[in-house]
Amino acid sequence: MGGTSKWWKVKVAFGFTLCLRPPKTIEGGNSSPSSSSIDVTSTTTTTNTSRRLSHATTPTRQSNQLLTQPGRSSDVQNVSKPPSGSPRLVKSVSRSSKKTCAICLGTMKLGHGHALFTAECSHSFHFHCIASNVKHGNQVCPVCRAKWKDIPFQGPTSDLSHGRARISPVDWLQEDGTAAILARPIRSASNRHTYRQSSEPDIFNDDDPIDVQPEVEATSIANRNEDIENSSTRSIAMKTFPELSAVQRSITRLNFSVLLNLKAHVTSSQLAPGCNQATSDVSQASRAPVDLVTILDISGSMMGTKLVLLKQAMGFVIQNLGPSDRLSVVAFSSTAHRLFPLRRMTDSGRQHALQAVNSLYANGGTNILEGLKKGAKVMEDRREKNPVCSIILLSDGQDSYTDRGQLPADFQSRLPFANRDGGNPGLLQIPVHAFGFGADHDPVMLHSISETSGGTFSFIEAEGVIQDAFAQCIGGLLSVVVQDLQVRIESIHPDICLGPLKAGSYATRVINNGRTGFIDVGDLYADEERDFLVSLNVPAGDSSNETKLINVQCVYKDPFSKETMSTNNMEVIVQRPEIVKEVVVSIEVDRQRNRLQAAEAMADSRSAAERGDLASAVCILESCRKGLLDTASARSGDQLCVSLNAELREMQERMASRQKYEESGRAYVLSGMSSHSWQRATARGDSTEMTTLVHAYQTPNMVNMLTRSQTMTIIPDSLSPPTARAPRSFTEKMMPR
C-alpha cells in the first residue's frame, strides 16, 4: 500500500510538473538517487501502469473516474483505493483535471463567470490567470512547459480609456519571396469572446495628435518666398478645346461642345529622406498628410487564404504610410469592432497596427452597413483632422442583413454623413473607396456606397491581386495636391446660354438663366486629369472674325498650406470666317465624347441585364463599340479608344450567360462605370496586369506604388527595408490619355 501511495503522489506531481524521484518498482522501495525526474519510458512497470501514468499527464473525465473507482476494470487492478488517512490525495487529483485551473486551483466549470483559455498544448486555464502569468514574462505552459506560439494577452486594461486593446504579437512568413502574415490559430470560443467583446469608448476622440507642420501663413513675406523655393508648388494647368476651330459666321450652331481639360501639377525640390529625384513618388514634404480608416470584412467566408492575403495587403498599406499619416482599422462580421483609434504611422504606430491586423480571425456573418457606420464614427469623432481623409471598405460576401442584390428603401438615409453641413442630399463628406473581393460579394451595395460618397468601386476578381488593388488606391490617396476644386464657367457673349455640363458623377449646376455654371470636382491627385464637356449655342456672328464664348476659372485649396488659390480667367474663342474651307474636328473633344458614350452604354447594358435581357445588353455594348471605331479619334489611333474598345468587348464576354453575369459581369460593369464617371483608376478583373488596356486614369504615383507592390517584399516585423521579389507583369508606362 505504501508503494501505491507513492505512485499516486508521483502521478499527481507529474500533472503539476513537479520534480520528484519515483520509486524503483511499483511495489515499493527507496527512491533511486540517480533519478532526477520522471521518465515514463524507463519505469519498470506493466503496460497497464504505463497507461495509467499517461492518463495522469493529460487527465480526462474518464481517467478521473478510473483513478477514483479502482475496482472498475482490469486497467486498474494494481491500483488500490487511497488510504483513508490521505483525504487530500483525491482532491489533488481532481485539480489536475480540466475542471481545475492549474494556476489558481479554482474550478473551471462552464457558467461560473470566468473566461477560459485552451492552449495549443491542450491544457486549459482561467483566461485572467494565464494572461497575468504571461504578462510577467512566462510564455510557456505551466503544466507541460511547452513554449507557446499563440500567447494569451489580457484584454483591454489600462489602455481601455483610449480604446486600445492589448494584442498578441505578429507572426510573419516569407515564402517564395512574398511576405505574408500568417492567420493565427483559431482561439477557443471563450478567448474570442473576450477579445471581440472588449468595450469601446462612446466617443472616438482618442486619436493621436496630428503632426503639426509650420503654418505658411505665419511666416513673413521674405520667409514665405524662401519656403516656396525650398518646398513645393501646386497648380492647376488648364486647357480648352472648342469642338471646331472655326464656325461659319452666318450660321447658328446648337449643342456646340467645348472641352475643359484640368491637370494637377506639383513641383518639389524637397524630397523625402532616402529618396532621389529619379525614383521618388510625391514626397511627404510636398503632399498633405492623410487620415485613413480601413473597414475590413472578417466574416466566416474570409477564412483561410483570403484572410492571409488581406493581412498581407494591409501590411503593405501600413508600411507605405508616412509618420504624419494616421490609420485606424475597423473589422466587421455580424457586428463591427474598432481595432485601434487613428494612430500616426511612426515606427511604434506601425508595429501596433501590424499586430492588430495580424490578430484578426474570420467568423460570423456580413454586416456591411454596421462596419461602415463604425468607420464613419471614427472620422466623425476625431479631435484633430488631417487635410486629406478617406475610407477603404473591403467585403467578400453578400450582406447578411439585406436581400441579395436589393438595397433597402432607406439605404441612403442609413449611410453616414448624409445631408451633412448643408451639402447635397445624400452626399458623403468623406469618400469611401469600396473593394468587392471574389465572386460572391455584393457589388450593387458596394457601388452604391462608393458612388454616394464620391469614392470608387473596384472589383478584385483574383485573390492574389488584393495587395495590388490597395497599392493603386493608396498611390492616389498619398498624392493629393489639390482640394475642393471648383470650376466656374461664365458665358461672355450676351446671346450664349450654357447647356448641360457633362461631368459624369461630379455635381454640376447652371444658374443665372444659363449664363453661369459650376462643376464641383473636389480632390485631385498629383498629375491627375479631369475632362469636362460644356455644351452651348454659338449664335450667328456680326462682322467680327471671332466670337468669345465663355470664361473658365478654377478655385481650389492647397491642402498643405491651406491657402485658397485660383487660376486666371481663360477665354474660349472660336474663329468666325465668312466661309469655312475645311472643317477640322478636335480629336480631344471627339475622344471625350467616346468616353462618355461608352459610359452611357455600360449603364444601359447593365440596366438591360438586370431586367434579365442579356441579349439586349450585349447588343448595346456591340453597337457602342462599332460606333467608336468609326470616330475620328479611333481612326487616328487614339489609345483611349483602343482601351474602351477592349473594355466593351470584355463586358460582352462577361454577359454571355446569366451565370457569368452573376459571377463577374455585374461587378466588372459597375467598376467600369465607377472609373469613367469619376475619371479615376479602379481595379477590375485583371486591370493591374499588363494584359489589359484599362489604364486610362492611372497617375504616375499609382503606377509607382503598384510597381512597388509587385516587385517588393515587405518585412513588417522588423520594419527593415523592402527586398526585391520576382515581379509579376505590370504596366511599364501609363496609357496616354
C-alpha positions in Angstrom: 0.0 0.0 0.0 2.9 2.3 0.7 4.3 1.9 -2.9 0.9 2.5 -4.3 0.5 5.7 -2.3 3.9 6.8 -3.5 2.9 6.2 -7.1 -0.3 8.2 -6.6 1.8 11.1 -5.4 4.1 10.7 -8.3 1.3 10.9 -10.8 -0.3 13.9 -9.1 3.1 15.6 -9.1 3.6 14.8 -12.8 0.4 16.7 -13.5 1.9 19.8 -12.0 5.4 19.2 -13.5 7.0 18.9 -10.1 10.4 17.4 -9.9 10.2 14.2 -7.8 12.1 10.9 -7.8 9.9 7.8 -8.5 10.3 4.5 -6.6 12.3 1.7 -8.2 9.3 -0.6 -8.5 5.5 -0.4 -8.3 5.6 -2.4 -5.1 7.8 -0.1 -3.1 11.4 0.5 -2.3 13.6 3.5 -1.9 13.8 6.2 -4.5 16.6 5.9 -6.9 19.3 8.5 -6.1 20.3 8.8 -9.7 16.9 9.8 -11.0 16.1 13.5 -11.2 12.7 13.4 -13.0 10.0 11.1 -14.1 10.8 9.1 -17.2 7.8 7.2 -18.5 9.7 5.0 -20.9 12.3 3.9 -18.3 10.0 2.9 -15.4 9.8 -0.8 -14.8 6.0 -1.1 -14.7 3.4 -3.1 -16.5 1.5 -1.9 -19.6 -1.5 -1.1 -17.5 0.6 1.0 -15.2 2.1 3.0 -18.1 -1.4 3.6 -19.4 -2.5 4.9 -16.1 0.6 7.1 -16.0 -0.4 8.5 -19.4 -3.8 9.3 -18.0 -2.2 11.3 -15.3 -0.3 13.6 -17.7 -3.4 14.5 -19.7 -6.3 13.8 -17.4 -9.8 13.4 -18.8 -13.2 12.8 -17.3 -12.8 9.1 -17.9 -9.3 8.9 -16.4 -10.5 10.7 -13.3 -13.2 8.1 -12.9 -10.7 5.3 -13.2 -8.5 6.8 -10.6 -11.3 7.3 -8.1 -13.0 3.9 -8.8 -10.2 1.3 -8.5 -12.4 -1.8 -8.9 -14.0 -0.9 -12.2 -11.8 -2.7 -14.8 -8.7 -4.7 -15.3 -6.8 -1.5 -16.1 -6.8 -0.5 -12.5 -6.2 -4.0 -11.0 -2.9 -2.9 -9.4 -4.2 0.4 -8.1 -5.7 0.4 -4.6 -8.1 3.0 -3.2 -6.1 5.7 -1.4 -5.9 5.2 2.3 -8.4 7.0 4.5 -5.6 8.8 6.1 -4.8 10.7 2.9 -8.1 12.7 2.2 -6.2 15.4 0.3 -5.0 12.9 -2.4 -8.3 12.6 -4.2 -8.7 16.4 -4.1 -5.3 16.9 -5.7 -6.2 14.5 -8.5 -9.3 16.4 -9.3 -7.2 19.6 -9.5 -5.1 18.1 -12.3 -8.1 17.6 -14.5 -9.5 20.1 -17.0 -12.1 21.1 -14.4 -9.4 22.8 -12.3 -7.1 25.7 -13.2 -3.5 24.7 -12.6 -2.6 28.2 -11.6 -5.2 29.2 -9.0 -6.6 25.7 -8.4 -10.1 27.1 -8.8 -12.9 25.4 -10.7 -13.2 25.9 -14.5 -16.7 24.7 -15.0 -18.7 26.5 -17.7 -21.2 29.0 -16.4 -19.1 30.1 -13.4 -18.4 33.5 -14.7 -14.8 33.0 -15.9 -13.4 33.1 -19.4 -11.4 30.0 -20.2 -8.3 29.6 -22.4 -7.1 26.4 -24.0 -3.5 26.5 -25.3 -2.2 24.6 -28.4 -0.7 22.0 -26.0 -4.4 21.3 -24.9 -4.1 22.4 -21.3 -6.8 24.8 -20.1 -6.7 27.7 -17.6 -8.7 30.7 -16.4 -8.0 33.3 -19.0 -7.3 36.0 -16.4 -4.8 33.7 -14.6 -2.8 32.7 -17.7 -2.9 36.3 -19.0 -1.4 37.5 -15.8 1.2 34.8 -15.9 2.2 35.7 -19.4 2.2 39.4 -18.5 5.0 38.7 -16.1 7.2 37.1 -18.7 6.1 33.4 -18.6 5.5 32.3 -22.1 5.4 28.5 -21.5 2.7 26.2 -20.4 2.8 25.9 -16.5 1.8 22.2 -16.9 3.9 20.7 -19.7 6.4 23.6 -20.2 5.7 23.7 -23.9 6.6 27.0 -25.5 3.5 28.7 -26.9 3.3 30.5 -30.3 -0.1 31.9 -29.6 0.4 33.9 -26.4 -2.8 35.0 -24.5 -2.7 38.6 -23.5 -5.2 40.2 -21.2 -7.9 42.2 -23.0 -8.1 46.0 -22.6 -6.7 47.0 -19.2 -5.0 50.3 -18.5 -5.4 51.4 -22.1 -9.2 51.0 -22.0 -9.8 54.7 -21.7 -8.0 55.1 -25.0 -9.9 52.3 -26.6 -6.7 50.2 -27.2 -6.7 46.5 -26.6 -3.6 44.5 -25.8 -3.0 42.4 -28.9 -0.8 39.4 -29.4 2.5 39.7 -31.4 2.8 39.3 -35.1 3.8 36.1 -36.9 5.3 36.7 -40.3 6.3 34.3 -43.0 8.4 34.8 -46.1 7.7 32.1 -48.6 8.9 32.2 -52.2 10.0 35.8 -51.7 6.5 37.0 -50.8 5.8 38.4 -47.3 2.6 37.1 -45.8 1.1 37.4 -42.4 0.1 34.1 -41.0 -3.5 33.5 -40.0 -3.3 32.8 -36.3 -4.6 29.5 -34.9 -8.2 29.6 -34.0 -8.6 30.6 -30.4 -11.1 29.0 -28.1 -14.6 30.4 -28.1 -14.1 32.0 -24.7 -10.9 33.7 -25.8 -12.5 35.0 -28.9 -15.4 36.3 -26.9 -13.1 38.2 -24.6 -11.4 40.0 -27.4 -14.4 40.7 -29.6 -16.5 42.0 -26.7 -13.9 44.4 -25.4 -15.6 47.7 -24.7 -15.1 50.8 -26.8 -15.5 54.4 -25.7 -18.8 56.1 -26.6 -16.9 58.8 -28.4 -13.9 58.0 -30.6 -11.9 61.1 -29.7 -8.8 59.2 -28.7 -7.0 59.8 -31.9 -3.3 60.6 -31.9 -2.4 64.3 -32.3 -1.6 65.3 -35.8 2.0 66.0 -36.8 2.0 69.8 -36.6 3.5 71.5 -39.7 4.7 75.1 -39.6 2.0 77.3 -40.9 2.9 79.1 -44.1 0.6 82.0 -43.2 2.6 82.7 -40.1 5.8 83.5 -41.9 7.0 86.8 -43.1 6.9 87.7 -46.8 10.6 87.1 -47.1 10.4 83.7 -45.3 7.3 82.9 -47.4 9.3 83.3 -50.6 12.1 81.2 -49.2 9.6 78.5 -48.1 8.1 78.3 -51.6 11.5 78.0 -53.2 12.6 75.2 -50.8 9.4 73.2 -50.7 6.8 72.7 -53.4 4.3 74.5 -55.6 0.9 73.2 -56.7 -1.0 74.4 -59.6 -3.8 73.6 -62.0 -2.9 73.5 -65.6 -6.0 74.3 -67.7 -6.6 73.8 -71.4 -9.7 74.4 -73.5 -10.6 72.8 -76.9 -13.6 74.0 -79.0 -15.3 71.3 -80.9 -14.4 73.1 -84.2 -11.7 75.6 -84.8 -14.0 77.7 -86.9 -17.7 78.2 -87.4 -19.2 80.0 -90.4 -20.1 83.5 -89.4 -23.6 83.5 -90.8 -24.9 80.4 -89.1 -26.1 79.5 -85.6 -24.7 76.2 -84.2 -26.5 74.4 -81.4 -25.0 71.9 -79.0 -21.6 73.1 -79.6 -19.1 71.4 -77.3 -16.1 72.9 -75.5 -13.7 70.6 -73.7 -12.2 71.7 -70.4 -9.0 69.8 -69.5 -7.6 70.2 -66.0 -4.4 68.7 -64.6 -2.9 69.0 -61.1 0.8 69.7 -61.1 3.2 69.6 -58.2 6.9 70.5 -58.4 9.2 70.0 -55.4 12.8 70.4 -54.7 12.4 68.9 -51.2 12.2 65.1 -51.3 11.5 62.6 -48.5 14.6 61.2 -46.7 16.2 58.4 -48.6 14.5 59.3 -51.9 16.0 60.6 -55.1 14.5 62.6 -58.0 14.6 59.6 -60.3 12.7 57.2 -58.1 10.6 59.2 -55.6 6.9 59.5 -55.6 5.2 62.6 -54.4 7.3 63.2 -51.2 6.0 63.6 -47.7 7.0 67.2 -47.8 5.1 68.0 -50.9 1.7 66.4 -50.1 -0.8 66.7 -47.4 -1.0 64.0 -44.6 -3.9 61.6 -44.7 -6.4 60.2 -42.2 -7.3 56.7 -43.4 -9.8 54.3 -42.0 -9.9 50.7 -43.4 -13.1 48.8 -42.9 -12.3 45.1 -43.3 -14.7 42.1 -43.8 -13.7 39.3 -41.5 -16.8 37.2 -41.8 -16.6 33.4 -42.0 -16.2 33.4 -45.8 -12.8 35.2 -45.4 -11.3 32.3 -43.6 -8.1 30.8 -45.0 -6.2 32.2 -47.9 -8.4 35.3 -48.3 -7.6 36.5 -44.7 -3.9 35.8 -45.1 -3.8 37.9 -48.3 -5.9 40.7 -46.7 -3.4 40.8 -43.9 -0.5 41.0 -46.3 -2.2 43.8 -48.2 -2.8 45.7 -45.0 0.8 45.2 -44.1 1.8 46.9 -47.4 -0.5 49.8 -46.7 0.8 50.3 -43.2 4.4 50.2 -44.4 3.8 52.9 -47.1 2.0 55.4 -44.8 4.2 58.2 -43.6 4.7 59.3 -39.9 2.3 62.2 -40.5 -0.4 59.9 -41.8 -2.9 58.4 -39.4 -4.6 55.0 -39.7 -7.5 53.3 -37.9 -8.7 49.7 -38.7 -12.3 48.6 -38.2 -13.2 44.9 -38.6 -16.7 43.7 -39.2 -18.6 40.5 -39.5 -22.0 40.2 -37.8 -21.0 43.2 -35.7 -18.2 45.8 -36.1 -15.2 46.5 -33.9 -12.6 49.2 -33.9 -9.2 47.6 -33.5 -7.4 50.8 -32.6 -8.0 54.5 -32.9 -6.4 56.8 -35.5 -2.7 56.4 -34.9 0.2 58.1 -36.6 2.3 55.7 -38.6 5.5 56.2 -36.8 7.6 53.1 -36.1 5.7 52.3 -33.0 2.4 53.1 -34.6 3.2 50.8 -37.5 4.1 48.0 -35.1 0.9 48.4 -33.2 -1.1 48.4 -36.4 0.6 45.3 -37.7 -0.1 43.5 -34.5 -3.7 44.4 -34.6 -4.2 43.3 -38.2 -2.5 40.0 -37.5 -4.8 39.3 -34.6 -7.8 39.2 -37.0 -9.7 35.9 -37.4 -12.7 35.0 -39.6 -16.0 34.3 -38.1 -19.7 35.3 -38.3 -21.9 36.9 -40.9 -21.6 40.1 -43.0 -23.0 43.4 -41.8 -21.6 46.0 -44.2 -23.6 48.9 -43.0 -22.6 48.3 -39.4 -18.9 48.3 -40.4 -19.4 51.5 -42.4 -21.2 53.1 -39.5 -18.3 52.3 -37.2 -15.7 53.6 -39.6 -17.6 56.8 -40.2 -17.8 57.3 -36.4 -14.0 57.2 -36.2 -13.9 60.0 -38.7 -16.7 62.0 -37.1 -15.4 61.9 -33.6 -11.8 62.8 -34.2 -10.4 65.6 -32.1 -8.0 66.7 -34.9 -8.2 66.3 -38.6 -5.5 65.8 -41.3 -6.2 67.7 -44.5 -7.0 64.6 -46.5 -9.3 61.8 -45.3 -10.7 58.7 -46.9 -12.2 55.3 -46.1 -11.3 52.0 -47.7 -14.0 49.3 -47.4 -13.5 45.7 -48.4 -16.0 42.9 -48.4 -16.1 39.4 -50.0 -19.7 38.5 -49.3 -23.4 39.3 -49.6 -24.7 41.5 -46.8 -26.5 39.1 -44.3 -28.9 41.8 -43.3 -30.3 42.9 -46.7 -31.9 41.0 -49.6 -29.4 39.7 -52.2 -28.9 42.3 -54.8 -31.5 44.6 -53.4 -30.9 47.8 -51.4 -33.2 48.7 -48.6 -35.7 51.5 -49.3 -34.0 53.7 -46.6 -30.5 52.8 -47.8 -29.2 56.3 -48.3 -30.6 57.6 -45.0 -28.7 54.8 -43.2 -25.4 55.9 -44.7 -23.1 58.1 -42.5 -22.7 61.8 -43.2 -25.9 62.0 -45.2 -27.4 65.5 -45.5 -24.4 67.0 -43.7 -23.4 70.6 -43.4 -25.9 71.8 -45.9 -24.3 69.8 -48.6 -26.1 67.9 -51.4 -28.6 65.4 -50.1 -27.1 62.0 -49.6 -23.6 63.2 -50.4 -21.0 61.8 -48.1 -18.3 64.2 -47.0 -15.6 61.5 -46.9 -15.0 59.3 -50.0 -15.4 55.6 -49.5 -13.3 53.5 -51.8 -15.1 50.2 -51.9 -13.5 46.9 -52.9 -15.5 43.8 -53.8 -13.4 40.7 -53.2 -14.1 37.4 -55.1 -17.2 36.2 -56.9 -19.8 36.3 -54.0 -19.6 39.9 -52.8 -22.4 42.5 -53.1 -21.4 44.8 -56.0 -24.7 46.7 -56.0 -24.4 47.8 -52.4 -20.6 48.5 -52.6 -21.0 50.5 -55.8 -23.9 52.5 -54.3 -21.8 53.3 -51.2 -18.9 54.5 -53.2 -21.0 56.4 -55.7 -22.9 58.2 -53.0 -19.7 59.1 -51.1 -17.6 60.3 -54.0 -15.3 57.2 -53.9 -14.6 54.5 -56.4 -15.7 50.8 -56.6 -13.1 48.2 -57.5 -13.7 44.6 -58.4 -10.9 42.2 -57.1 -11.6 39.1 -59.1 -8.3 37.2 -58.3 -7.4 36.7 -54.7 -3.7 37.4 -55.4 -4.4 40.9 -56.7 -5.8 42.4 -53.5 -2.5 44.0 -52.4 -2.0 45.5 -55.9 -5.5 46.9 -55.8 -4.9 48.5 -52.4 -1.5 49.8 -53.7 -3.1 51.5 -56.6 -5.7 53.2 -54.4 -3.2 54.5 -51.8 -0.9 55.6 -54.5 -3.5 58.1 -55.3 -4.5 58.9 -51.7 -0.9 59.6 -50.8 -0.5 62.2 -53.5 -3.5 64.6 -53.0 -2.2 68.0 -54.0 -5.4 69.9 -54.8 -8.6 70.0 -52.7 -12.1 71.5 -53.0 -11.6 72.2 -56.7 -14.5 74.1 -58.3 -14.7 75.1 -61.9 -16.7 78.2 -62.8 -17.9 78.7 -66.3 -19.4 82.0 -67.4 -20.7 83.0 -70.9 -19.2 86.1 -72.4 -21.4 86.7 -75.4 -24.8 88.0 -74.4 -26.6 85.5 -76.6 -24.8 82.5 -75.4 -26.5 80.2 -72.9 -24.9 77.1 -71.3 -26.4 73.7 -71.9 -25.8 70.5 -70.0 -22.4 70.2 -68.3 -21.2 66.7 -69.0 -19.2 65.8 -65.9 -20.1 62.2 -65.1 -20.8 61.8 -61.4 -19.5 65.2 -60.4 -22.1 67.7 -59.1 -22.9 70.4 -61.6 -25.4 73.3 -61.6 -26.3 76.1 -64.1 -27.7 79.4 -62.8 -28.4 82.9 -63.8 -30.6 81.9 -66.7 -27.9 79.7 -68.2 -25.2 82.3 -68.0 -23.1 80.7 -65.3 -22.2 77.1 -64.5 -20.3 75.3 -61.8 -18.6 71.9 -61.5 -17.6 70.6 -58.1 -14.5 68.5 -58.6 -13.1 68.0 -55.1 -9.7 66.4 -54.7 -7.1 65.8 -57.3 -4.0 63.5 -57.1 -0.7 64.7 -58.4 -0.7 64.7 -62.3 -4.3 63.6 -62.3 -6.5 65.0 -65.1 -10.2 65.8 -65.5 -12.1 66.4 -68.7 -15.5 68.0 -68.9 -17.6 68.9 -71.9 -19.6 72.1 -71.8 -22.5 72.3 -74.3 -23.6 75.7 -75.6 -25.1 77.5 -78.6 -23.0 79.6 -80.9 -25.1 82.5 -82.3 -24.7 83.9 -85.8 -21.9 86.4 -85.8 -21.5 90.0 -86.8 -18.6 91.4 -88.8 -16.1 90.2 -86.3 -13.7 87.4 -87.2 -14.1 85.7 -83.9 -16.7 85.1 -81.1 -15.8 85.0 -77.4 -17.8 82.1 -76.0 -17.0 81.5 -72.3 -14.6 82.4 -69.4 -13.3 79.5 -67.3 -11.7 79.8 -63.8 -10.7 77.3 -61.2 -10.7 77.9 -57.4 -9.1 75.3 -55.1 -7.4 74.8 -51.8 -3.8 73.9 -51.3 -4.1 71.1 -48.7 -0.5 71.6 -47.5 -0.5 75.3 -46.9 -4.4 75.5 -46.6 -4.4 78.6 -48.8 -7.2 79.2 -51.3 -5.8 79.5 -54.8 -7.4 80.5 -58.1 -6.3 80.4 -61.7 -6.6 83.3 -64.2 -9.6 83.5 -66.3 -9.2 81.7 -69.6 -11.3 82.8 -72.6 -12.6 80.3 -75.1 -12.7 81.8 -78.6 -13.9 80.4 -81.9 -13.0 81.8 -85.3 -15.8 83.1 -87.5 -14.8 83.3 -91.1 -17.3 84.0 -93.9 -16.6 80.7 -95.4 -15.1 77.6 -93.7 -13.0 75.9 -96.3 -12.2 72.8 -94.2 -13.9 71.6 -91.1 -11.3 70.4 -88.6 -12.8 68.3 -85.7 -10.9 68.4 -82.4 -9.5 65.0 -81.6 -9.5 65.8 -77.9 -13.3 66.6 -78.0 -14.0 63.5 -80.0 -12.1 61.3 -77.6 -14.1 62.5 -74.6 -17.3 62.1 -76.4 -16.3 58.5 -77.0 -15.6 58.1 -73.3 -19.0 59.5 -72.3 -20.8 57.4 -74.9 -19.1 54.2 -73.6 -20.0 55.0 -70.0 -23.6 55.5 -71.1 -23.6 52.2 -73.0 -22.3 50.5 -69.9 -25.1 51.9 -67.7 -27.7 51.0 -70.3 -26.4 47.5 -70.8 -26.3 46.9 -67.1 -30.0 48.0 -66.8 -31.0 45.6 -69.5 -29.0 42.8 -67.8 -30.7 43.4 -64.5 -34.1 43.0 -66.3 -32.9 39.7 -67.5 -32.4 40.7 -71.1 -28.8 39.8 -71.6 -29.2 39.7 -75.4 -30.1 43.4 -75.5 -27.3 44.2 -73.0 -24.7 42.6 -75.4 -26.2 44.4 -78.4 -26.0 47.8 -76.7 -22.3 47.2 -76.0 -21.6 45.9 -79.5 -23.4 48.9 -81.1 -21.3 51.3 -79.0 -18.1 49.5 -79.8 -18.7 49.7 -83.5 -19.6 53.3 -83.3 -16.3 54.1 -81.5 -14.3 52.5 -84.3 -15.9 54.9 -86.8 -14.9 58.1 -85.0 -12.1 60.4 -85.9 -10.1 59.7 -82.8 -10.3 56.0 -83.3 -9.1 56.3 -86.9 -6.2 58.4 -85.7 -5.1 55.5 -83.4 -6.1 57.2 -80.1 -5.2 54.9 -77.2 -8.2 55.8 -75.1 -10.4 54.5 -77.9 -8.4 51.3 -78.1 -8.8 50.8 -74.3 -12.6 51.5 -74.5 -13.0 49.0 -77.3 -11.2 46.3 -75.3 -13.2 47.0 -72.2 -16.5 46.9 -74.0 -15.6 43.6 -75.6 -14.6 42.2 -72.2 -18.0 43.2 -70.8 -19.8 41.5 -73.7 -18.0 38.2 -72.8 -18.9 38.5 -69.2 -22.6 38.9 -70.2 -22.6 35.8 -72.4 -24.7 33.9 -69.8 -26.6 34.6 -66.6 -24.1 32.6 -64.6 -21.2 34.6 -66.0 -23.0 37.9 -65.4 -23.8 36.9 -61.8 -20.3 35.7 -61.1 -18.3 38.6 -62.5 -20.2 40.6 -65.2 -22.2 42.8 -62.9 -19.2 43.7 -60.7 -17.0 44.3 -63.8 -19.5 46.7 -65.4 -20.1 48.6 -62.1 -16.4 49.0 -61.6 -16.1 50.3 -65.2 -18.9 52.8 -64.7 -17.3 54.0 -61.4 -14.0 54.5 -63.1 -15.3 56.5 -66.1 -17.8 58.5 -64.1 -15.1 59.8 -61.7 -12.3 59.6 -64.2 -10.2 57.7 -61.7 -8.4 54.4 -61.9 -10.1 51.3 -60.4 -9.1 47.7 -60.2 -11.3 45.4 -62.1 -10.7 41.9 -63.4 -7.0 41.8 -64.3 -6.7 45.5 -64.7 -3.4 45.7 -62.7 -1.8 43.3 -65.2 -0.3 44.4 -68.5 -2.6 42.1 -70.4 -5.4 44.6 -70.1 -5.7 48.1 -71.5 -7.7 49.6 -68.6 -5.1 52.1 -67.6 -6.6 55.4 -68.8 -6.7 57.1 -65.4 -3.6 55.8 -63.7 -1.3 58.5 -62.3 2.5 58.2 -62.1 2.2 57.8 -58.3 -0.3 55.0 -58.7 2.0 53.2 -61.2 5.0 53.6 -58.9 3.1 52.2 -55.9 1.7 49.4 -58.0 5.2 48.5 -59.2 6.4 48.6 -55.6 3.7 46.1 -54.6 4.5 43.8 -57.5 8.3 43.8 -57.0 8.9 44.3 -53.3 8.7 42.1 -50.3 7.7 43.9 -47.0 9.1 42.6 -43.7 6.9 44.4 -41.2 8.0 42.6 -38.1 11.5 44.2 -38.2 10.4 47.3 -40.2 13.5 46.6 -42.3 13.9 48.0 -45.9 11.9 46.1 -48.5 13.7 43.4 -50.6 13.1 42.6 -54.2 11.0 39.6 -55.3 10.3 38.2 -58.7 8.0 40.7 -60.4 4.6 39.8 -61.9 3.7 41.6 -65.0 2.9 45.2 -64.6 2.4 48.3 -66.6 5.7 49.7 -67.8 4.2 53.1 -68.5 0.8 54.7 -68.5 -1.5 54.7 -71.4 -1.7 58.2 -73.0 -4.9 60.0 -72.5 
